[in-house]
């Protein structure tokens, strides 16, 4: 939302015996936290389903090879459409490409260029740039336990967006094409989103036989496109 420059996100340390799938699992992205499905909020009994739990497909492109995440039988090979496009017209002079499996490719088997940007794609068309900046032996000042790796060494500065209603809490929801607010997109914290966009409609219905007070569950005032934003 408005960011046009490339931004450093995180630094991950791995060992040579780790796979590209281990690297992929350490890449933190707020798009993975998007709530999908009919249940849009967490409850005490059942948390809402996140995008990373439902849409697990991903690829890493390095040096002419697409490494495909095949850990789930429902995963999609995102590289297929790219390879078909390149092969459909030789005049494009794109490729040739090869494919491999992400979870079986060890880091110490790769031939890489230090500092060169490689592609990580997930959640359909959500893209990240991955760069290897150092390859060396383990030093005495490094964590010595194998179980410490993969390790997130550092995180880039994260510029949080504040709720545009209360101006106090960090936003966790964003609405698009919302006719009830003056700006688009519009950012809400969890409480303001619920209070502003949802309401409880109570209906007093007295049963003839039991005289029980009946309450209907809250309803969403208007169906809107909503997504999670970075905390």
Rosetta constraint file for C-alpha pairs under 8 A:
AtomPair CA 7 CA 156 HARMONIC 7.97 0.50
AtomPair CA 8 CA 156 HARMONIC 5.53 0.50
AtomPair CA 8 CA 157 HARMONIC 7.99 0.50
AtomPair CA 9 CA 155 HARMONIC 5.85 0.50
AtomPair CA 9 CA 156 HARMONIC 4.55 0.50
AtomPair CA 9 CA 157 HARMONIC 7.41 0.50
AtomPair CA 10 CA 27 HARMONIC 7.78 0.50
AtomPair CA 10 CA 152 HARMONIC 7.17 0.50
AtomPair CA 10 CA 153 HARMONIC 7.55 0.50
AtomPair CA 10 CA 154 HARMONIC 5.61 0.50
AtomPair CA 10 CA 155 HARMONIC 4.19 0.50
AtomPair CA 10 CA 156 HARMONIC 5.42 0.50
AtomPair CA 11 CA 152 HARMONIC 5.93 0.50
AtomPair CA 11 CA 153 HARMONIC 5.32 0.50
AtomPair CA 11 CA 154 HARMONIC 5.14 0.50
AtomPair CA 11 CA 155 HARMONIC 6.33 0.50
AtomPair CA 12 CA 23 HARMONIC 7.78 0.50
AtomPair CA 12 CA 26 HARMONIC 7.38 0.50
AtomPair CA 12 CA 150 HARMONIC 6.85 0.50
AtomPair CA 12 CA 151 HARMONIC 5.63 0.50
AtomPair CA 12 CA 152 HARMONIC 4.47 0.50
AtomPair CA 12 CA 153 HARMONIC 5.40 0.50
AtomPair CA 12 CA 154 HARMONIC 7.29 0.50
AtomPair CA 13 CA 149 HARMONIC 6.73 0.50
AtomPair CA 13 CA 150 HARMONIC 5.64 0.50
AtomPair CA 13 CA 151 HARMONIC 5.13 0.50
AtomPair CA 13 CA 152 HARMONIC 6.30 0.50
AtomPair CA 13 CA 153 HARMONIC 6.28 0.50
AtomPair CA 14 CA 18 HARMONIC 6.48 0.50
AtomPair CA 14 CA 23 HARMONIC 7.56 0.50
AtomPair CA 14 CA 149 HARMONIC 5.65 0.50
AtomPair CA 14 CA 150 HARMONIC 4.61 0.50
AtomPair CA 14 CA 151 HARMONIC 6.62 0.50
AtomPair CA 15 CA 107 HARMONIC 7.58 0.50
AtomPair CA 15 CA 149 HARMONIC 6.86 0.50
AtomPair CA 15 CA 150 HARMONIC 7.13 0.50
AtomPair CA 16 CA 106 HARMONIC 6.67 0.50
AtomPair CA 16 CA 107 HARMONIC 5.08 0.50
AtomPair CA 16 CA 108 HARMONIC 4.58 0.50
AtomPair CA 17 CA 106 HARMONIC 5.63 0.50
AtomPair CA 17 CA 107 HARMONIC 6.35 0.50
AtomPair CA 17 CA 108 HARMONIC 6.46 0.50
AtomPair CA 18 CA 22 HARMONIC 6.13 0.50
AtomPair CA 18 CA 23 HARMONIC 7.76 0.50
AtomPair CA 18 CA 106 HARMONIC 5.53 0.50
AtomPair CA 18 CA 107 HARMONIC 5.97 0.50
AtomPair CA 18 CA 150 HARMONIC 7.78 0.50
AtomPair CA 19 CA 23 HARMONIC 6.74 0.50
AtomPair CA 19 CA 102 HARMONIC 7.01 0.50
AtomPair CA 19 CA 103 HARMONIC 5.80 0.50
AtomPair CA 19 CA 104 HARMONIC 6.32 0.50
AtomPair CA 19 CA 105 HARMONIC 5.26 0.50
AtomPair CA 19 CA 106 HARMONIC 4.17 0.50
AtomPair CA 19 CA 107 HARMONIC 5.57 0.50
AtomPair CA 20 CA 24 HARMONIC 6.10 0.50
AtomPair CA 20 CA 60 HARMONIC 7.96 0.50
AtomPair CA 20 CA 102 HARMONIC 5.34 0.50
AtomPair CA 20 CA 103 HARMONIC 6.11 0.50
AtomPair CA 20 CA 104 HARMONIC 7.78 0.50
AtomPair CA 20 CA 105 HARMONIC 6.08 0.50
AtomPair CA 20 CA 106 HARMONIC 6.49 0.50
AtomPair CA 20 CA 107 HARMONIC 6.57 0.50
AtomPair CA 21 CA 25 HARMONIC 6.16 0.50
AtomPair CA 21 CA 69 HARMONIC 7.08 0.50
AtomPair CA 21 CA 102 HARMONIC 5.38 0.50
AtomPair CA 21 CA 103 HARMONIC 4.72 0.50
AtomPair CA 21 CA 104 HARMONIC 7.93 0.50
AtomPair CA 22 CA 26 HARMONIC 6.61 0.50
AtomPair CA 22 CA 103 HARMONIC 7.54 0.50
AtomPair CA 22 CA 150 HARMONIC 7.20 0.50
AtomPair CA 23 CA 27 HARMONIC 6.71 0.50
AtomPair CA 23 CA 150 HARMONIC 7.51 0.50
AtomPair CA 24 CA 120 HARMONIC 7.92 0.50
AtomPair CA 26 CA 150 HARMONIC 7.56 0.50
AtomPair CA 26 CA 152 HARMONIC 7.45 0.50
AtomPair CA 28 CA 32 HARMONIC 7.98 0.50
AtomPair CA 29 CA 33 HARMONIC 7.61 0.50
AtomPair CA 30 CA 34 HARMONIC 7.10 0.50
AtomPair CA 30 CA 228 HARMONIC 7.16 0.50
AtomPair CA 30 CA 229 HARMONIC 6.23 0.50
AtomPair CA 30 CA 230 HARMONIC 5.16 0.50
AtomPair CA 30 CA 231 HARMONIC 7.86 0.50
AtomPair CA 31 CA 51 HARMONIC 7.28 0.50
AtomPair CA 31 CA 123 HARMONIC 7.41 0.50
AtomPair CA 31 CA 228 HARMONIC 7.21 0.50
AtomPair CA 31 CA 229 HARMONIC 7.56 0.50
AtomPair CA 32 CA 50 HARMONIC 6.63 0.50
AtomPair CA 32 CA 51 HARMONIC 5.08 0.50
AtomPair CA 32 CA 52 HARMONIC 4.58 0.50
AtomPair CA 32 CA 123 HARMONIC 7.44 0.50
AtomPair CA 33 CA 50 HARMONIC 5.28 0.50
AtomPair CA 33 CA 51 HARMONIC 5.92 0.50
AtomPair CA 33 CA 52 HARMONIC 6.64 0.50
AtomPair CA 33 CA 228 HARMONIC 6.59 0.50
AtomPair CA 34 CA 50 HARMONIC 5.48 0.50
AtomPair CA 34 CA 51 HARMONIC 5.34 0.50
AtomPair CA 34 CA 52 HARMONIC 8.00 0.50
AtomPair CA 34 CA 227 HARMONIC 5.69 0.50
AtomPair CA 34 CA 228 HARMONIC 4.90 0.50
AtomPair CA 34 CA 229 HARMONIC 7.85 0.50
AtomPair CA 35 CA 39 HARMONIC 7.98 0.50
AtomPair CA 35 CA 40 HARMONIC 6.03 0.50
AtomPair CA 35 CA 41 HARMONIC 7.71 0.50
AtomPair CA 35 CA 48 HARMONIC 6.40 0.50
AtomPair CA 35 CA 49 HARMONIC 5.81 0.50
AtomPair CA 35 CA 50 HARMONIC 4.68 0.50
AtomPair CA 35 CA 51 HARMONIC 6.16 0.50
AtomPair CA 35 CA 227 HARMONIC 6.91 0.50
AtomPair CA 35 CA 228 HARMONIC 6.92 0.50
AtomPair CA 36 CA 40 HARMONIC 6.98 0.50
AtomPair CA 36 CA 48 HARMONIC 7.57 0.50
AtomPair CA 36 CA 49 HARMONIC 5.79 0.50
AtomPair CA 36 CA 50 HARMONIC 5.83 0.50
AtomPair CA 36 CA 51 HARMONIC 6.01 0.50
AtomPair CA 37 CA 49 HARMONIC 6.83 0.50
AtomPair CA 39 CA 48 HARMONIC 5.76 0.50
AtomPair CA 39 CA 49 HARMONIC 7.51 0.50
AtomPair CA 40 CA 48 HARMONIC 6.18 0.50
AtomPair CA 41 CA 47 HARMONIC 7.26 0.50
AtomPair CA 41 CA 48 HARMONIC 5.66 0.50
AtomPair CA 42 CA 46 HARMONIC 6.45 0.50
AtomPair CA 42 CA 47 HARMONIC 4.27 0.50
AtomPair CA 42 CA 48 HARMONIC 4.86 0.50
AtomPair CA 43 CA 47 HARMONIC 5.51 0.50
AtomPair CA 43 CA 48 HARMONIC 7.45 0.50
AtomPair CA 49 CA 53 HARMONIC 6.77 0.50
AtomPair CA 49 CA 54 HARMONIC 7.49 0.50
AtomPair CA 50 CA 54 HARMONIC 6.80 0.50
AtomPair CA 51 CA 55 HARMONIC 5.61 0.50
AtomPair CA 51 CA 56 HARMONIC 7.99 0.50
AtomPair CA 51 CA 123 HARMONIC 7.62 0.50
AtomPair CA 52 CA 56 HARMONIC 5.79 0.50
AtomPair CA 52 CA 123 HARMONIC 7.83 0.50
AtomPair CA 55 CA 75 HARMONIC 7.72 0.50
AtomPair CA 55 CA 123 HARMONIC 6.26 0.50
AtomPair CA 56 CA 72 HARMONIC 7.47 0.50
AtomPair CA 56 CA 75 HARMONIC 6.25 0.50
AtomPair CA 56 CA 122 HARMONIC 7.60 0.50
AtomPair CA 56 CA 123 HARMONIC 7.40 0.50
AtomPair CA 57 CA 68 HARMONIC 7.99 0.50
AtomPair CA 57 CA 69 HARMONIC 6.18 0.50
AtomPair CA 57 CA 70 HARMONIC 7.73 0.50
AtomPair CA 57 CA 75 HARMONIC 4.68 0.50
AtomPair CA 57 CA 76 HARMONIC 5.47 0.50
AtomPair CA 57 CA 77 HARMONIC 7.19 0.50
AtomPair CA 57 CA 78 HARMONIC 7.66 0.50
AtomPair CA 57 CA 122 HARMONIC 6.13 0.50
AtomPair CA 57 CA 123 HARMONIC 6.94 0.50
AtomPair CA 57 CA 124 HARMONIC 7.80 0.50
AtomPair CA 58 CA 68 HARMONIC 6.32 0.50
AtomPair CA 58 CA 69 HARMONIC 5.55 0.50
AtomPair CA 58 CA 75 HARMONIC 7.85 0.50
AtomPair CA 58 CA 76 HARMONIC 7.65 0.50
AtomPair CA 58 CA 77 HARMONIC 7.48 0.50
AtomPair CA 58 CA 78 HARMONIC 6.92 0.50
AtomPair CA 58 CA 120 HARMONIC 7.37 0.50
AtomPair CA 58 CA 121 HARMONIC 5.54 0.50
AtomPair CA 58 CA 122 HARMONIC 4.39 0.50
AtomPair CA 58 CA 123 HARMONIC 7.21 0.50
AtomPair CA 58 CA 124 HARMONIC 7.97 0.50
AtomPair CA 59 CA 66 HARMONIC 6.37 0.50
AtomPair CA 59 CA 67 HARMONIC 5.42 0.50
AtomPair CA 59 CA 68 HARMONIC 4.61 0.50
AtomPair CA 59 CA 69 HARMONIC 6.05 0.50
AtomPair CA 59 CA 77 HARMONIC 7.44 0.50
AtomPair CA 59 CA 78 HARMONIC 6.62 0.50
AtomPair CA 59 CA 79 HARMONIC 7.26 0.50
AtomPair CA 59 CA 102 HARMONIC 7.59 0.50
AtomPair CA 59 CA 120 HARMONIC 5.90 0.50
AtomPair CA 59 CA 121 HARMONIC 5.44 0.50
AtomPair CA 59 CA 122 HARMONIC 6.77 0.50
AtomPair CA 60 CA 66 HARMONIC 5.81 0.50
AtomPair CA 60 CA 67 HARMONIC 5.08 0.50
AtomPair CA 60 CA 68 HARMONIC 6.74 0.50
AtomPair CA 60 CA 102 HARMONIC 7.63 0.50
AtomPair CA 60 CA 118 HARMONIC 7.41 0.50
AtomPair CA 60 CA 119 HARMONIC 5.55 0.50
AtomPair CA 60 CA 120 HARMONIC 4.49 0.50
AtomPair CA 60 CA 121 HARMONIC 6.47 0.50
AtomPair CA 61 CA 65 HARMONIC 5.69 0.50
AtomPair CA 61 CA 66 HARMONIC 4.54 0.50
AtomPair CA 61 CA 67 HARMONIC 6.16 0.50
AtomPair CA 61 CA 118 HARMONIC 6.06 0.50
AtomPair CA 61 CA 119 HARMONIC 5.10 0.50
AtomPair CA 61 CA 120 HARMONIC 6.57 0.50
AtomPair CA 62 CA 66 HARMONIC 6.62 0.50
AtomPair CA 62 CA 67 HARMONIC 7.81 0.50
AtomPair CA 62 CA 112 HARMONIC 7.75 0.50
AtomPair CA 62 CA 118 HARMONIC 5.62 0.50
AtomPair CA 62 CA 119 HARMONIC 7.02 0.50
AtomPair CA 63 CA 111 HARMONIC 7.99 0.50
AtomPair CA 63 CA 112 HARMONIC 7.33 0.50
AtomPair CA 64 CA 95 HARMONIC 7.13 0.50
AtomPair CA 64 CA 96 HARMONIC 7.30 0.50
AtomPair CA 64 CA 97 HARMONIC 5.27 0.50
AtomPair CA 64 CA 98 HARMONIC 6.50 0.50
AtomPair CA 65 CA 97 HARMONIC 5.69 0.50
AtomPair CA 65 CA 98 HARMONIC 4.72 0.50
AtomPair CA 65 CA 99 HARMONIC 5.29 0.50
AtomPair CA 65 CA 100 HARMONIC 6.98 0.50
AtomPair CA 66 CA 79 HARMONIC 6.50 0.50
AtomPair CA 66 CA 97 HARMONIC 7.30 0.50
AtomPair CA 66 CA 98 HARMONIC 6.26 0.50
AtomPair CA 66 CA 99 HARMONIC 4.68 0.50
AtomPair CA 66 CA 100 HARMONIC 6.27 0.50
AtomPair CA 67 CA 99 HARMONIC 5.77 0.50
AtomPair CA 67 CA 100 HARMONIC 4.78 0.50
AtomPair CA 67 CA 101 HARMONIC 5.19 0.50
AtomPair CA 67 CA 102 HARMONIC 4.78 0.50
AtomPair CA 68 CA 77 HARMONIC 6.25 0.50
AtomPair CA 68 CA 78 HARMONIC 7.82 0.50
AtomPair CA 68 CA 79 HARMONIC 7.84 0.50
AtomPair CA 68 CA 99 HARMONIC 7.10 0.50
AtomPair CA 68 CA 100 HARMONIC 6.24 0.50
AtomPair CA 68 CA 101 HARMONIC 5.09 0.50
AtomPair CA 68 CA 102 HARMONIC 5.15 0.50
AtomPair CA 69 CA 75 HARMONIC 7.15 0.50
AtomPair CA 69 CA 77 HARMONIC 7.81 0.50
AtomPair CA 69 CA 101 HARMONIC 6.22 0.50
AtomPair CA 69 CA 102 HARMONIC 5.08 0.50
AtomPair CA 69 CA 103 HARMONIC 6.51 0.50
AtomPair CA 70 CA 75 HARMONIC 6.13 0.50
AtomPair CA 70 CA 101 HARMONIC 6.58 0.50
AtomPair CA 70 CA 102 HARMONIC 7.19 0.50
AtomPair CA 70 CA 103 HARMONIC 7.36 0.50
AtomPair CA 71 CA 75 HARMONIC 7.51 0.50
AtomPair CA 71 CA 103 HARMONIC 7.17 0.50
AtomPair CA 78 CA 82 HARMONIC 7.66 0.50
AtomPair CA 78 CA 124 HARMONIC 7.64 0.50
AtomPair CA 79 CA 83 HARMONIC 6.11 0.50
AtomPair CA 80 CA 84 HARMONIC 6.06 0.50
AtomPair CA 81 CA 85 HARMONIC 6.08 0.50
AtomPair CA 82 CA 86 HARMONIC 6.25 0.50
AtomPair CA 83 CA 87 HARMONIC 6.12 0.50
AtomPair CA 83 CA 95 HARMONIC 7.92 0.50
AtomPair CA 83 CA 97 HARMONIC 6.72 0.50
AtomPair CA 84 CA 88 HARMONIC 5.94 0.50
AtomPair CA 85 CA 89 HARMONIC 7.25 0.50
AtomPair CA 86 CA 90 HARMONIC 7.10 0.50
AtomPair CA 86 CA 92 HARMONIC 6.87 0.50
AtomPair CA 86 CA 93 HARMONIC 7.65 0.50
AtomPair CA 86 CA 94 HARMONIC 5.55 0.50
AtomPair CA 86 CA 95 HARMONIC 6.54 0.50
AtomPair CA 86 CA 96 HARMONIC 7.81 0.50
AtomPair CA 87 CA 94 HARMONIC 7.96 0.50
AtomPair CA 87 CA 95 HARMONIC 7.94 0.50
AtomPair CA 87 CA 96 HARMONIC 7.89 0.50
AtomPair CA 90 CA 94 HARMONIC 7.51 0.50
AtomPair CA 100 CA 105 HARMONIC 7.69 0.50
AtomPair CA 101 CA 105 HARMONIC 6.41 0.50
AtomPair CA 105 CA 109 HARMONIC 7.08 0.50
AtomPair CA 105 CA 110 HARMONIC 7.95 0.50
AtomPair CA 106 CA 110 HARMONIC 7.17 0.50
AtomPair CA 112 CA 132 HARMONIC 7.87 0.50
AtomPair CA 113 CA 132 HARMONIC 7.45 0.50
AtomPair CA 114 CA 131 HARMONIC 7.08 0.50
AtomPair CA 114 CA 132 HARMONIC 5.25 0.50
AtomPair CA 114 CA 133 HARMONIC 5.27 0.50
AtomPair CA 114 CA 134 HARMONIC 6.81 0.50
AtomPair CA 115 CA 131 HARMONIC 5.40 0.50
AtomPair CA 115 CA 132 HARMONIC 5.60 0.50
AtomPair CA 115 CA 133 HARMONIC 5.14 0.50
AtomPair CA 116 CA 131 HARMONIC 5.60 0.50
AtomPair CA 116 CA 132 HARMONIC 7.06 0.50
AtomPair CA 117 CA 129 HARMONIC 5.69 0.50
AtomPair CA 117 CA 130 HARMONIC 5.56 0.50
AtomPair CA 117 CA 131 HARMONIC 4.87 0.50
AtomPair CA 117 CA 132 HARMONIC 8.00 0.50
AtomPair CA 118 CA 129 HARMONIC 5.52 0.50
AtomPair CA 118 CA 130 HARMONIC 5.00 0.50
AtomPair CA 118 CA 131 HARMONIC 6.08 0.50
AtomPair CA 119 CA 127 HARMONIC 6.89 0.50
AtomPair CA 119 CA 128 HARMONIC 5.98 0.50
AtomPair CA 119 CA 129 HARMONIC 5.00 0.50
AtomPair CA 119 CA 130 HARMONIC 6.06 0.50
AtomPair CA 120 CA 127 HARMONIC 5.77 0.50
AtomPair CA 120 CA 128 HARMONIC 5.08 0.50
AtomPair CA 120 CA 129 HARMONIC 6.15 0.50
AtomPair CA 120 CA 130 HARMONIC 6.69 0.50
AtomPair CA 121 CA 125 HARMONIC 6.39 0.50
AtomPair CA 121 CA 126 HARMONIC 5.58 0.50
AtomPair CA 121 CA 127 HARMONIC 4.46 0.50
AtomPair CA 121 CA 128 HARMONIC 6.30 0.50
AtomPair CA 122 CA 126 HARMONIC 5.38 0.50
AtomPair CA 122 CA 127 HARMONIC 6.60 0.50
AtomPair CA 138 CA 142 HARMONIC 6.49 0.50
AtomPair CA 140 CA 144 HARMONIC 7.69 0.50
AtomPair CA 143 CA 148 HARMONIC 6.82 0.50
AtomPair CA 144 CA 148 HARMONIC 7.66 0.50
AtomPair CA 145 CA 149 HARMONIC 7.81 0.50
AtomPair CA 160 CA 170 HARMONIC 6.51 0.50
AtomPair CA 160 CA 171 HARMONIC 7.62 0.50
AtomPair CA 160 CA 230 HARMONIC 6.92 0.50
AtomPair CA 160 CA 231 HARMONIC 6.00 0.50
AtomPair CA 161 CA 170 HARMONIC 5.83 0.50
AtomPair CA 161 CA 171 HARMONIC 5.68 0.50
AtomPair CA 161 CA 187 HARMONIC 7.57 0.50
AtomPair CA 161 CA 231 HARMONIC 7.74 0.50
AtomPair CA 162 CA 167 HARMONIC 5.78 0.50
AtomPair CA 162 CA 168 HARMONIC 6.46 0.50
AtomPair CA 162 CA 169 HARMONIC 5.72 0.50
AtomPair CA 162 CA 170 HARMONIC 4.28 0.50
AtomPair CA 162 CA 171 HARMONIC 5.00 0.50
AtomPair CA 162 CA 187 HARMONIC 7.23 0.50
AtomPair CA 162 CA 188 HARMONIC 7.55 0.50
AtomPair CA 162 CA 189 HARMONIC 7.47 0.50
AtomPair CA 163 CA 167 HARMONIC 5.05 0.50
AtomPair CA 163 CA 168 HARMONIC 6.49 0.50
AtomPair CA 163 CA 169 HARMONIC 5.69 0.50
AtomPair CA 163 CA 170 HARMONIC 5.65 0.50
AtomPair CA 163 CA 171 HARMONIC 4.68 0.50
AtomPair CA 163 CA 187 HARMONIC 5.39 0.50
AtomPair CA 163 CA 188 HARMONIC 4.49 0.50
AtomPair CA 163 CA 189 HARMONIC 5.10 0.50
AtomPair CA 163 CA 192 HARMONIC 7.86 0.50
AtomPair CA 164 CA 171 HARMONIC 7.99 0.50
AtomPair CA 164 CA 186 HARMONIC 6.93 0.50
AtomPair CA 164 CA 187 HARMONIC 5.61 0.50
AtomPair CA 164 CA 188 HARMONIC 6.07 0.50
AtomPair CA 165 CA 187 HARMONIC 7.99 0.50
AtomPair CA 165 CA 188 HARMONIC 6.66 0.50
AtomPair CA 165 CA 192 HARMONIC 6.78 0.50
AtomPair CA 166 CA 192 HARMONIC 7.33 0.50
AtomPair CA 169 CA 189 HARMONIC 5.95 0.50
AtomPair CA 170 CA 188 HARMONIC 7.91 0.50
AtomPair CA 170 CA 189 HARMONIC 5.87 0.50
AtomPair CA 170 CA 231 HARMONIC 6.69 0.50
AtomPair CA 171 CA 187 HARMONIC 5.73 0.50
AtomPair CA 171 CA 188 HARMONIC 4.90 0.50
AtomPair CA 171 CA 189 HARMONIC 4.15 0.50
AtomPair CA 171 CA 190 HARMONIC 7.17 0.50
AtomPair CA 171 CA 229 HARMONIC 7.08 0.50
AtomPair CA 171 CA 231 HARMONIC 6.93 0.50
AtomPair CA 172 CA 187 HARMONIC 7.44 0.50
AtomPair CA 172 CA 188 HARMONIC 6.26 0.50
AtomPair CA 172 CA 189 HARMONIC 5.20 0.50
AtomPair CA 172 CA 190 HARMONIC 6.08 0.50
AtomPair CA 172 CA 228 HARMONIC 5.54 0.50
AtomPair CA 172 CA 229 HARMONIC 5.37 0.50
AtomPair CA 172 CA 230 HARMONIC 6.99 0.50
AtomPair CA 172 CA 231 HARMONIC 6.39 0.50
AtomPair CA 173 CA 187 HARMONIC 5.84 0.50
AtomPair CA 173 CA 188 HARMONIC 5.16 0.50
AtomPair CA 173 CA 189 HARMONIC 6.26 0.50
AtomPair CA 173 CA 190 HARMONIC 6.81 0.50
AtomPair CA 173 CA 193 HARMONIC 7.04 0.50
AtomPair CA 173 CA 226 HARMONIC 6.62 0.50
AtomPair CA 173 CA 227 HARMONIC 5.88 0.50
AtomPair CA 173 CA 228 HARMONIC 4.91 0.50
AtomPair CA 173 CA 229 HARMONIC 6.02 0.50
AtomPair CA 174 CA 185 HARMONIC 6.39 0.50
AtomPair CA 174 CA 186 HARMONIC 5.47 0.50
AtomPair CA 174 CA 187 HARMONIC 4.45 0.50
AtomPair CA 174 CA 188 HARMONIC 6.08 0.50
AtomPair CA 174 CA 226 HARMONIC 5.65 0.50
AtomPair CA 174 CA 227 HARMONIC 5.72 0.50
AtomPair CA 174 CA 228 HARMONIC 6.50 0.50
AtomPair CA 174 CA 229 HARMONIC 6.78 0.50
AtomPair CA 175 CA 184 HARMONIC 7.46 0.50
AtomPair CA 175 CA 185 HARMONIC 5.73 0.50
AtomPair CA 175 CA 186 HARMONIC 5.40 0.50
AtomPair CA 175 CA 187 HARMONIC 6.67 0.50
AtomPair CA 175 CA 224 HARMONIC 6.76 0.50
AtomPair CA 175 CA 225 HARMONIC 5.98 0.50
AtomPair CA 175 CA 226 HARMONIC 4.87 0.50
AtomPair CA 175 CA 227 HARMONIC 7.10 0.50
AtomPair CA 176 CA 184 HARMONIC 5.98 0.50
AtomPair CA 176 CA 185 HARMONIC 5.08 0.50
AtomPair CA 176 CA 186 HARMONIC 6.91 0.50
AtomPair CA 176 CA 224 HARMONIC 6.91 0.50
AtomPair CA 176 CA 225 HARMONIC 5.71 0.50
AtomPair CA 176 CA 226 HARMONIC 6.70 0.50
AtomPair CA 177 CA 184 HARMONIC 6.40 0.50
AtomPair CA 177 CA 185 HARMONIC 7.25 0.50
AtomPair CA 177 CA 224 HARMONIC 7.31 0.50
AtomPair CA 177 CA 225 HARMONIC 7.62 0.50
AtomPair CA 178 CA 184 HARMONIC 7.14 0.50
AtomPair CA 178 CA 185 HARMONIC 7.94 0.50
AtomPair CA 178 CA 186 HARMONIC 7.85 0.50
AtomPair CA 178 CA 224 HARMONIC 6.83 0.50
AtomPair CA 181 CA 186 HARMONIC 7.15 0.50
AtomPair CA 188 CA 192 HARMONIC 5.89 0.50
AtomPair CA 188 CA 193 HARMONIC 5.20 0.50
AtomPair CA 189 CA 193 HARMONIC 5.96 0.50
AtomPair CA 190 CA 194 HARMONIC 6.36 0.50
AtomPair CA 191 CA 195 HARMONIC 6.15 0.50
AtomPair CA 192 CA 196 HARMONIC 5.73 0.50
AtomPair CA 193 CA 197 HARMONIC 5.74 0.50
AtomPair CA 193 CA 198 HARMONIC 7.54 0.50
AtomPair CA 194 CA 198 HARMONIC 5.17 0.50
AtomPair CA 194 CA 199 HARMONIC 7.54 0.50
AtomPair CA 195 CA 199 HARMONIC 6.55 0.50
AtomPair CA 197 CA 220 HARMONIC 6.72 0.50
AtomPair CA 197 CA 221 HARMONIC 6.27 0.50
AtomPair CA 197 CA 222 HARMONIC 7.65 0.50
AtomPair CA 198 CA 218 HARMONIC 6.92 0.50
AtomPair CA 198 CA 219 HARMONIC 6.34 0.50
AtomPair CA 198 CA 220 HARMONIC 5.02 0.50
AtomPair CA 198 CA 221 HARMONIC 5.91 0.50
AtomPair CA 199 CA 218 HARMONIC 5.70 0.50
AtomPair CA 199 CA 219 HARMONIC 6.44 0.50
AtomPair CA 199 CA 220 HARMONIC 7.04 0.50
AtomPair CA 199 CA 221 HARMONIC 7.31 0.50
AtomPair CA 200 CA 216 HARMONIC 7.84 0.50
AtomPair CA 200 CA 217 HARMONIC 6.65 0.50
AtomPair CA 200 CA 218 HARMONIC 4.31 0.50
AtomPair CA 200 CA 219 HARMONIC 6.79 0.50
AtomPair CA 201 CA 215 HARMONIC 7.70 0.50
AtomPair CA 201 CA 216 HARMONIC 6.48 0.50
AtomPair CA 201 CA 217 HARMONIC 7.12 0.50
AtomPair CA 201 CA 218 HARMONIC 5.98 0.50
AtomPair CA 201 CA 219 HARMONIC 7.44 0.50
AtomPair CA 202 CA 214 HARMONIC 7.90 0.50
AtomPair CA 202 CA 215 HARMONIC 5.11 0.50
AtomPair CA 202 CA 216 HARMONIC 5.81 0.50
AtomPair CA 202 CA 217 HARMONIC 7.83 0.50
AtomPair CA 203 CA 214 HARMONIC 6.54 0.50
AtomPair CA 203 CA 215 HARMONIC 5.53 0.50
AtomPair CA 203 CA 216 HARMONIC 6.45 0.50
AtomPair CA 204 CA 213 HARMONIC 6.08 0.50
AtomPair CA 204 CA 214 HARMONIC 6.05 0.50
AtomPair CA 204 CA 215 HARMONIC 6.96 0.50
AtomPair CA 205 CA 212 HARMONIC 7.55 0.50
AtomPair CA 205 CA 213 HARMONIC 5.88 0.50
AtomPair CA 205 CA 214 HARMONIC 5.47 0.50
AtomPair CA 205 CA 215 HARMONIC 7.93 0.50
AtomPair CA 206 CA 210 HARMONIC 7.85 0.50
AtomPair CA 206 CA 211 HARMONIC 4.99 0.50
AtomPair CA 206 CA 212 HARMONIC 5.66 0.50
AtomPair CA 206 CA 213 HARMONIC 5.71 0.50
AtomPair CA 206 CA 214 HARMONIC 7.16 0.50
AtomPair CA 207 CA 211 HARMONIC 4.58 0.50
AtomPair CA 207 CA 212 HARMONIC 5.64 0.50
AtomPair CA 207 CA 213 HARMONIC 7.54 0.50
